[in-house]
Amino acid sequence: MYRSHSCGELRDSHINTEVTLAGWVQKSRDKGFMIWVDLRDRYGITQLMFDEERTPKEMMEKAKSLGREFVIQVTGTVIERESKNSKMPTGNVEVLVSKLEILNASVTPPFTIEDETDGGEDIRMKYRYLDIRRNPVKDSLIFRHKVSMEVRKYLSDQEFIEVETPYLIKSTPEGARDFVVPSRMNEGQFYALPQSPQTFKQLLMVGGMDKYFQIVKCFRDEDLRADRQPEFTQIDCEMAFVEQEDILNIFEGLTRHLLKEVNNVEVEKFPRMLYDDAMRLYGNDKPDIRFGMEFAELNSVTQHKDFGVFNNAELVVGIAVPGGNSYTRKEIDNIIKWVKRPQVGALGMIYCRVNEDGTFKSSVDKFYDQEDLAKWVEATGAKPGDLVCVLSGETNKVRAQLSALRMELAERLGLRDPKIFAPLWVIDFPLLELDEETGHYHAMHHPFTSPKPGQMELLDTDPGAVKANAYDLVLNGNEIGGGSIRIHDKQMQATMLKHLGFSEEDAKAQFGFLMDAFEYGAPPHGGLAFGLDRLVAILGGQETIRDFIAFPKNNSGRDVMIDAPAFIDDEQLKELSLKLNIQE
């Protein structure tokens, strides 16, 4: 037995007990006649003591040789510490070592294994197995485990059955690019890794499973924006004989359960917001409603003056920034520079100070008098001491720009408290999105999403107006889950695929197996998938997902620790009937 206790276990009650511990050397302090070593494992740290009066000389020499991250085993007696450490759970005791064995030496680590480390992200990614030893990463992985267990507990109590679905599947167009896997036994043919188990969970509903879930890896070969991974984990769920309201109720329950069990937070309200209202009031479909600053459309109170910037704009829209009148001119200029960055893309920003005495001072006083500005203030709901920020331009672009500004200002003002949780359902998404480059429509969610009842006929006359029977669950400005009521009728699915540009032959080749299954009594069904990585990060009070993933990849999709992806040798290429054609 390598250990009788963990390094986080010993307390006053263990005094005068002989124990055996094993772990890593965190650090040592050599006072010549006495050596103290902090021994660490997953559970905590215990201080070891070597005393020249009670410790054999050979063992003292061995203790002096211990370096950081050496793996050792010790046996000794638990004694009371003279200098207690109230910051450590084991801080009242230490172990007077009677036996020391070095299980494995360690070279000097490339960064310190401490909560606050001197290692940058790149070096910590390369040596991720060392980074995991640090409490922040270790605790994040344990936290992820706790969330996953609570998910399984809740869904199992709701009679969901966990079913595994294949990783080697057929490539189907679902939005992002597939990762493909060549088949050695089927020359010239390829599997794809699933972007989601979408069609399989629908087939499970046809198979009568009724309530399915799976915590499952998904894969998308797309250019990685910040804080995305090419492989990610979903809590994937599907239910038969349900309508939208049934699904929303079940997964409100799951979210409440997680917030209560994991964060000890009770949330009762899950407001519902139409997609169109989310875009109009917040400029995006995943609004953070922990704070105000709702958009106010100002066309009627800003146009028809002599200010061409507003007069020529499709949309003039503003927000009231609480306490923003305290910003200096330099600070406002910096905000203007921020919105003009390429990542945001605004051409500029107009502002209006709301003074405590009821007067207004704007950057366009030449064109607008006090009466005009009062209408801006009224429309945005600004109060004395606030600042009104106004952008203008093409509707979709200016909404996205103001949304980015709203979030940035909220961050600067400390309005995004990670300990406050504000969930929100966004419903009634458009069924289709218009690709401005090609002029063709594609599915906003995926091709299996059903339209709202009674709207199927609009596909022929006004496809952009059709609403989807789809919903997203938003938490603190992040989409943590999304789903829809699915199409379960073969003819309706064929019609949908036709409107998405599939010929009858293409539809059969790509989705024939699913449409054939619909002929054998497919029940009405729908579901939802949570993004586990994002959900865990938000519940853990963080904005980034990387520390909640054991072995993440960088923004180029590379695992710098194992150096993947990598080339394969010529013999493997030959077996797979592949030939590389790499352009210089």
C-alpha positions, 0 to 999 in steps of 0.5 A, a space after each residue: 500500500 503506497 499510502 494510508 491517508 491522503 495529503 489533505 486528510 490529517 487532523 488533530 485526531 490523527 496525532 500520535 498515529 503512524 501514517 504512510 503518505 505518497 505524493 509530489 514535493 511542493 517545496 522544501 525548507 532546509 534549516 540545516 538541523 531541520 528540514 520541512 517538506 510540503 507533500 502534495 497530492 490531489 487532496 491537499 498538502 501535508 507538511 513533513 518534518 525531518 529533525 537531525 536529533 530524531 532522523 538518521 543521518 542518511 535520511 537527512 541527506 536523502 531529504 536534502 536531495 529532494 527537489 520540486 515535483 519529486 514523487 516520494 513515499 513517507 512513513 511517520 508519526 503525526 505530531 502537533 505543529 509548533 507553528 500552526 497554519 490556519 490557511 491549510 486544512 492540515 495546518 495543525 499537524 505535521 508528520 515526523 518522518 521515519 521512512 523516506 523512499 524516492 519513487 521518482 525524481 523530477 527535472 526542474 519543471 518549466 513553470 512553478 506548480 502554484 496557484 499563481 504560476 509564472 508560466 504563460 498559456 503556451 508553455 502550460 498548454 505544452 506541459 498540460 500534465 503539469 498544469 493539471 497539478 495546479 489547484 485552479 485547473 485541478 479544481 476546474 476538472 473536479 467541478 466539471 465532474 460534479 456538474 456532469 454527475 448532477 446532469 446524469 442524476 437529474 435526467 435519470 430521475 426524469 426517466 431519460 436513458 443514456 444511449 451511446 451513438 456512433 462516432 464513425 458516421 456518414 458525412 451530411 451537410 449540417 452547417 459546419 465542415 466535417 472532420 473526415 476519416 478514411 476507411 482502409 477496408 472500404 477503399 476511397 470511402 470516408 467516415 465523418 466524425 459527428 457534428 452532433 448525434 442529431 439523426 441518431 437521436 431522432 432514430 432513437 425516437 423512431 425506435 421508441 426510446 422516448 427519452 434519450 440523453 448522452 454526454 457526447 463528444 462532437 466535432 466541427 472542422 471550422 475556423 476557431 473563434 476565441 474560446 472555441 474547440 474543434 471537439 466539444 462536449 454536448 449534453 444531448 437530449 431528445 424526447 418523444 410525444 412532446 411539444 415545445 412547452 414540455 421541453 422548456 419545462 424539463 430543461 428549466 428544471 435541469 438548469 434550476 437543479 444545477 444552479 441549486 446543487 452546484 452553486 447553491 443558487 435558486 432561480 425561479 424566473 426563466 423569462 421568454 423572449 421572441 428572437 425578433 425582440 432580442 435582436 431589436 432590444 439587445 442586438 443579438 440572440 443571446 442577450 445578457 439580461 443581468 443589466 439594462 441598457 436596452 436599445 432604443 430606436 431613435 430614427 423618429 427623433 434624430 432624422 429630418 434634421 440637417 445631420 446626414 449621418 443619421 438621415 442616411 442611416 437605415 437605423 439610428 439606435 442608442 443606449 443609456 450608460 448608467 453613470 456614464 456622464 462621469 467619463 472624461 472626454 478622453 475616456 469617451 474618445 477611447 470608447 469611440 476608438 474601441 467601436 471603430 476597431 475592425 472587430 466592431 466596425 463602426 464608423 464612429 459614435 455620437 454621444 449625449 451627456 445627461 447633466 444633473 441639472 437637467 441639461 444636455 451636452 452632445 457631440 452634435 449640438 450644432 444640429 440638435 437643440 435641448 428639446 431634440 436631445 430631451 427626446 433622445 434621453 426619454 427614448 433611451 430611459 437615461 437619467 441624470 448622470 447617464 451617457 447616451 451612446 448612439 450608433 447608426 447604419 445598416 440595421 443588422 450591422 449597427 445592432 451587432 456593433 451596439 451589442 458589442 459596445 453594450 457588453 464592453 461597457 457593462 464589463 467596464 462598469 462591473 455589471 457582469 457579476 459571475 455570481 448572478 445568474 440570469 437565464 432566458 429562453 429565446 424562442 421563435 427563431 427564423 427557420 431560414 437564413 439568407 446567405 447574402 453572397 449566394 442569395 440562397 437560404 439555409 437552415 438557421 439551426 439544421 434541416 430537421 427543424 420544424 416550422 411553427 404550426 401553420 407556417 409551412 405554406 409560407 416557404 413557397 411565398 415568403 421563406 424569410 418570414 417562416 418561424 422555426 419551432 426552435 428555442 435557445 437557452 441563454 445564461 448570462 449572455 451565453 447560449 448554453 443550449 438550443 434545440 427544436 421540435 423536429 420534423 417527423 413526417 417524410 413528406 414535410 422533410 422532403 419539402 424542407 430539403 427541397 427548399 434548402 436546395 437539395 435535389 430529390 436524388 441528393 436528399 435520398 443520398 444524404 438523408 434517405 435512411 432518416 426519411 425511410 425511418 419516418 415511414 415506420 411510425 415516427 412519433 412527434 419529437 423534439 430535443 435540446 443540446 446543452 454545450 457542457 464546456 460552456 455551461 460548466 465554465 459559467 457555473 464555475 464563474 468563468 468566461 473561458 472554457 479551456 481550463 475546464 477541459 483536460 487537454 484543450 487545443 489552441 486557437 489553431 486547433 493544435 494539441 501542442 502537447 502531443 503535437 497533433 495533427 501530424 503527418 502520417 507515413 507513406 505506408 499508412 497513406 498507401 494502406 488508405 489509398 491516399 496521396 497528398 497534394 500539398 500546395 506550397 
